[in-house]
Amino acid sequence: MFEVVAFYLFAILTIAMFIVTVATNNALYALSSLAAGMIFISAFFFLLDADFLGVVQIVVYTGAVMALYAFGMMFFDSISEVEEKIANPRVTFLLSGAIALLVVLIVVAPIVSSNVIAAYPIHPEYTNTQDVGLILFTKFLVPFELAAVMLLVAMIGGIILAGKKMDEDLAEDKACDMNHHHSDFNKKDKR
Protein backbone atom coordinates (compact mmCIF):
# COMPACT_ATOMS: atom_id res chain seq x y z
CA MET A 1 0.00 0.00 0.00
CA PHE A 2 2.82 2.40 0.90
CA GLU A 3 4.57 1.89 -2.45
CA VAL A 4 1.38 2.54 -4.42
CA VAL A 5 0.63 5.81 -2.60
CA ALA A 6 4.26 6.94 -2.92
CA PHE A 7 4.35 6.02 -6.62
CA TYR A 8 1.22 7.98 -7.48
CA LEU A 9 2.25 10.99 -5.38
CA PHE A 10 5.70 11.20 -6.96
CA ALA A 11 4.24 10.56 -10.43
CA ILE A 12 1.80 13.46 -10.04
CA LEU A 13 4.51 15.76 -8.65
CA THR A 14 6.97 14.83 -11.41
CA ILE A 15 4.43 15.42 -14.18
CA ALA A 16 3.37 18.72 -12.59
CA MET A 17 6.97 19.95 -12.41
CA PHE A 18 7.64 19.07 -16.04
CA ILE A 19 4.40 20.75 -17.14
CA VAL A 20 5.58 23.91 -15.35
CA THR A 21 8.96 23.53 -17.08
CA VAL A 22 7.35 23.49 -20.51
CA ALA A 23 4.54 25.97 -19.86
CA THR A 24 6.29 28.86 -18.08
CA ASN A 25 7.75 31.88 -19.83
CA ASN A 26 10.34 32.58 -17.13
CA ALA A 27 13.63 30.74 -17.66
CA LEU A 28 14.48 30.60 -13.96
CA TYR A 29 11.05 29.15 -13.07
CA ALA A 30 11.53 26.54 -15.79
CA LEU A 31 14.96 25.59 -14.44
CA SER A 32 13.68 25.40 -10.86
CA SER A 33 10.81 23.11 -11.80
CA LEU A 34 13.18 21.02 -13.95
CA ALA A 35 15.44 20.50 -10.93
CA ALA A 36 12.45 19.57 -8.75
CA GLY A 37 11.19 17.12 -11.39
CA MET A 38 14.58 15.43 -11.58
CA ILE A 39 14.68 15.08 -7.79
CA PHE A 40 11.17 13.58 -7.81
CA ILE A 41 12.30 11.07 -10.44
CA SER A 42 14.98 9.89 -8.01
CA ALA A 43 12.18 8.90 -5.62
CA PHE A 44 11.21 6.11 -8.04
CA PHE A 45 14.71 4.65 -7.71
CA PHE A 46 14.44 4.77 -3.92
CA LEU A 47 11.07 3.01 -4.12
CA LEU A 48 12.72 0.24 -6.18
CA ASP A 49 15.51 -0.10 -3.55
CA ALA A 50 18.10 1.21 -6.01
CA ASP A 51 19.58 3.68 -3.54
CA PHE A 52 22.77 4.31 -5.48
CA LEU A 53 20.90 5.23 -8.65
CA GLY A 54 18.60 7.50 -6.67
CA VAL A 55 21.53 9.39 -5.18
CA VAL A 56 23.25 9.58 -8.59
CA GLN A 57 20.02 10.93 -10.09
CA ILE A 58 19.94 13.71 -7.50
CA VAL A 59 23.64 14.56 -7.69
CA VAL A 60 24.12 14.37 -11.46
CA TYR A 61 20.89 15.88 -12.69
CA THR A 62 20.65 18.52 -10.01
CA GLY A 63 24.25 19.46 -10.80
CA ALA A 64 23.38 19.59 -14.49
CA VAL A 65 20.44 21.85 -13.78
CA MET A 66 22.70 24.10 -11.71
CA ALA A 67 24.97 24.37 -14.77
CA LEU A 68 21.85 25.28 -16.76
CA TYR A 69 21.12 27.95 -14.15
CA ALA A 70 24.56 29.41 -14.78
CA PHE A 71 24.00 29.44 -18.54
CA GLY A 72 20.50 30.84 -18.06
CA MET A 73 21.86 33.69 -15.95
CA MET A 74 24.44 34.43 -18.66
CA PHE A 75 22.11 34.30 -21.66
CA PHE A 76 18.82 35.68 -20.34
CA ASP A 77 17.94 38.93 -18.67
CA SER A 78 17.31 37.44 -15.24
CA ILE A 79 17.99 40.70 -13.42
CA SER A 80 14.73 42.23 -14.63
CA GLU A 81 11.94 42.21 -12.11
CA VAL A 82 9.47 39.33 -12.19
CA GLU A 83 5.88 40.10 -11.35
CA GLU A 84 4.35 37.34 -9.23
CA LYS A 85 0.75 36.51 -10.11
CA ILE A 86 -0.37 34.34 -7.20
CA ALA A 87 -4.11 34.71 -6.73
CA ASN A 88 -4.24 33.29 -3.20
CA PRO A 89 -0.85 33.04 -1.45
CA ARG A 90 -2.30 31.28 1.62
CA VAL A 91 -3.65 28.38 -0.43
CA THR A 92 -0.33 28.13 -2.27
CA PHE A 93 1.55 28.09 1.04
CA LEU A 94 -0.76 25.46 2.57
CA LEU A 95 -0.59 23.21 -0.49
CA SER A 96 3.22 23.49 -0.63
CA GLY A 97 3.47 22.65 3.08
CA ALA A 98 1.12 19.67 2.73
CA ILE A 99 3.07 18.29 -0.22
CA ALA A 100 6.36 18.75 1.63
CA LEU A 101 4.93 16.95 4.68
CA LEU A 102 3.69 14.06 2.52
CA VAL A 103 7.09 13.72 0.86
CA VAL A 104 8.83 13.63 4.25
CA LEU A 105 6.37 11.04 5.59
CA ILE A 106 6.83 8.84 2.53
CA VAL A 107 10.61 8.99 2.85
CA VAL A 108 10.58 8.33 6.62
CA ALA A 109 7.88 5.59 6.64
CA PRO A 110 10.09 2.72 5.39
CA ILE A 111 12.83 3.66 7.86
CA VAL A 112 10.43 3.62 10.81
CA SER A 113 8.45 0.52 9.81
CA SER A 114 9.71 -2.83 11.04
CA ASN A 115 8.77 -4.97 8.06
CA VAL A 116 11.02 -3.42 5.42
CA ILE A 117 12.08 -6.07 2.92
CA ALA A 118 15.77 -5.90 2.02
CA ALA A 119 16.56 -5.86 -1.67
CA TYR A 120 18.68 -8.67 -3.05
CA PRO A 121 21.44 -7.45 -5.37
CA ILE A 122 22.45 -9.34 -8.51
CA HIS A 123 25.49 -10.82 -6.77
CA PRO A 124 24.75 -11.75 -3.15
CA GLU A 125 28.25 -10.68 -2.07
CA TYR A 126 28.04 -7.28 -3.82
CA THR A 127 26.07 -4.18 -2.91
CA ASN A 128 23.90 -2.21 -5.29
CA THR A 129 26.71 0.30 -5.84
CA GLN A 130 29.22 -2.40 -6.72
CA ASP A 131 26.78 -4.03 -9.15
CA VAL A 132 26.17 -0.71 -10.92
CA GLY A 133 29.91 0.03 -11.09
CA LEU A 134 30.69 -3.43 -12.44
CA ILE A 135 28.11 -3.17 -15.22
CA LEU A 136 28.85 0.48 -15.98
CA PHE A 137 32.61 0.05 -16.36
CA THR A 138 32.53 -3.25 -18.25
CA LYS A 139 29.46 -3.64 -20.44
CA PHE A 140 28.63 0.06 -20.85
CA LEU A 141 32.11 1.63 -20.74
CA VAL A 142 32.06 3.10 -24.27
CA PRO A 143 28.63 4.80 -23.97
CA PHE A 144 29.66 6.09 -20.52
CA GLU A 145 32.84 7.67 -21.94
CA LEU A 146 30.97 9.07 -24.97
CA ALA A 147 28.43 10.72 -22.66
CA ALA A 148 31.29 12.25 -20.66
CA VAL A 149 32.90 13.63 -23.83
CA MET A 150 29.56 15.05 -25.02
CA LEU A 151 29.05 16.80 -21.68
CA LEU A 152 32.55 18.24 -21.85
CA VAL A 153 31.97 19.53 -25.41
CA ALA A 154 28.65 21.09 -24.37
CA MET A 155 30.28 22.81 -21.40
CA ILE A 156 33.11 24.22 -23.56
CA GLY A 157 30.61 25.35 -26.20
CA GLY A 158 28.52 27.13 -23.58
CA ILE A 159 31.56 28.90 -22.18
CA ILE A 160 32.62 30.03 -25.68
CA LEU A 161 29.11 31.30 -26.50
CA ALA A 162 28.91 33.16 -23.19
CA GLY A 163 32.35 34.67 -23.81
CA LYS A 164 31.29 35.93 -27.26
CA LYS A 165 28.13 37.48 -25.82
CA MET A 166 30.13 39.19 -23.08
CA ASP A 167 32.58 40.56 -25.69
CA GLU A 168 29.69 41.93 -27.77
CA ASP A 169 28.13 43.55 -24.69
CA LEU A 170 31.46 45.14 -23.76
CA ALA A 171 31.90 46.47 -27.31
CA GLU A 172 28.37 47.97 -27.21
CA ASP A 173 29.06 49.57 -23.82
CA LYS A 174 32.31 51.10 -25.08
CA ALA A 175 30.58 52.44 -28.19
CA CYS A 176 27.82 53.99 -26.06
CA ASP A 177 30.40 55.52 -23.73
CA MET A 178 32.36 56.94 -26.67
CA ASN A 179 29.22 58.46 -28.22
CA HIS A 180 28.24 59.94 -24.87
CA HIS A 181 31.75 61.31 -24.36
CA HIS A 182 31.84 62.86 -27.86
CA SER A 183 28.44 64.51 -27.37
CA ASP A 184 29.62 66.01 -24.06
CA PHE A 185 32.81 67.26 -25.78
CA ASN A 186 30.81 68.83 -28.64
CA LYS A 187 28.52 70.61 -26.16
CA LYS A 188 31.55 72.14 -24.42
CA ASP A 189 32.97 73.34 -27.78
CA LYS A 190 29.71 75.09 -28.70
CA ARG A 191 29.77 77.07 -25.48
N, C-alpha and C positions, 0 to 999 in steps of 0.2 A: 504493500500500500504506500509506504514512504517513497519508494522509487518512482511510482506512477505520479504522485503529486509533485515530486521534485522535477520529474521530466517535463510535465506539462507547464509548470511554473517557469522553468528556465527556457522552454521552447517559446512561450509567449513573450517573455522578456527579450530573448534574442531577436525574435522577429520584429518586435516593437522597436528595438534599437536600430536594426538595419533599415526599417522603414523611415525612421527619423534621419538616418544617414543619407538616404536617397532623396527624401522629400524636402529637407531644409535648404534654405538659400545661404545660410551662414556657414562658412568653411570651418570655423572652430567648433560650432555645434555638431557639424557632421563628423569631425574627427573625434570629438568626445563620445558621441554615440557609437562610433565605430570601435573605439577602445572598450566601451562597456559591452558591446555585443561580443567582442572577442573574449572578454573575461567570462561572459555567460556561457560561451561555447565550452570553455574549459570545465565548467560544471558537469557537462556530459561525460567527460573523461573521468572525473572523480566518481560519478555515479557508476561507471563501469569498472571501478577499482584500478584504473590506469593512472595512478597518482603522478608518476613521472611525466607522462604526456600532458596531464592537466597543468602541472607546474611549467613545463616547457611552453605550452600554449599561452599561459599568462606572461611569462618572461619574454618570449620571442615576439609575440604579436603586440603586446603592449609596448615593448621597446620599438617595434616597427612603427606603431602609431605615434609614438613620441618623436620619431624621426620625421614622420609626416607633419606633425605639429611644427617642427622647426622649418620645414620647407613651406608650410602654409603661412607661417609668420613672415617668411622672406618674400613670398610671391604675392600675397594678398594684403589688402589694406586692413589689417586687423586692429589698427589703432583707432579707427573711426568708431564712434559711439554706436552701440547696439541698443535699439529700443526693445525692451521686453514687452510682450503682449500676453501676459498671463491674466486671464479673466478673473480667476478666484485663487489667490495665492494660498489661502488656508487649505483648500481641497488638494492642491498640488503638494503642499507640505505633508498633509496627512497621508496621502497616497504614497508618496516617496518613503515616508517613515514606515508605513505598513509593509511595503515591498522589501525594504531593508531588513525589517524584523523577520519576515518570512524567510529571506535568504539566510540570515544568521541561524534561525531555527533549523532549517534544512541541513546546513553544514554541521551544526552541533549535534543533531539527533543521532546520527550513526555512532558518534564518539561516546555519547552518554548511554545508548542502549546496550544491553548485555548480549544480545543475540546477533552480533555482527558476524557475517560469514566471511572468512578470510579468502582472498582470491588466490588461486593456484597458478603460479607462473608456468611458462612453457617448460622450462627445466626446473625440477623441484629444488635443485641446489642454488639456482640463480634467483635474483630479485627481478622485479619488473624493469628497473633501470638497467641492469646487466643484460637482460633479454633485448631491450630496445637498442642498446649500444652494440651488441653482437650482430643484430640484423642490419642496423644502420651502417656499420663500418665494414660489413662483408658483402651482403647481397645488394645493398643500395648505396654503395660508396660513390659510384660515378654520378648518379643524380644528386646526391648530397653535395658533392664538390661543384657540380654545375650550378646548383642553386646558390651556393656561396659566391661563385664568380659573378653570377647575374646580379646578386645584391650589391657586390662591390662596384660593378659597372654602373648600376643605378645610382649609388651614392656619389660616385665621382661625377657622373653626369649632372646630378642635382647641384653639386657644389659649383661646377663650371657654369651652369645656367644662372645660378644665384650670383656668381661673380660678375657675369656679363651684365645682369640687370643692375647690380650695384655700380658698375662702371658707367652705364648709361645714365643712371640717376645723378652720379657725381658730375658728369659732363653737362647735364641739363642745369644743375645747380650752379656750376661755374659760369655757364652762359648767361643765366639769369642775373647772377651777381655782376658780371661784366657789363651787361646792358644797364643795370641799375646804377652802376658806378659811372658809366659814360653819360647817362642822363643827368646825374648830379653834377658832373664836371661841366656839361654844356650849360646848365642853369647858372652856374657860377660865372661862366664866361659872358653870358648875356647881361649879367648885372654890371 
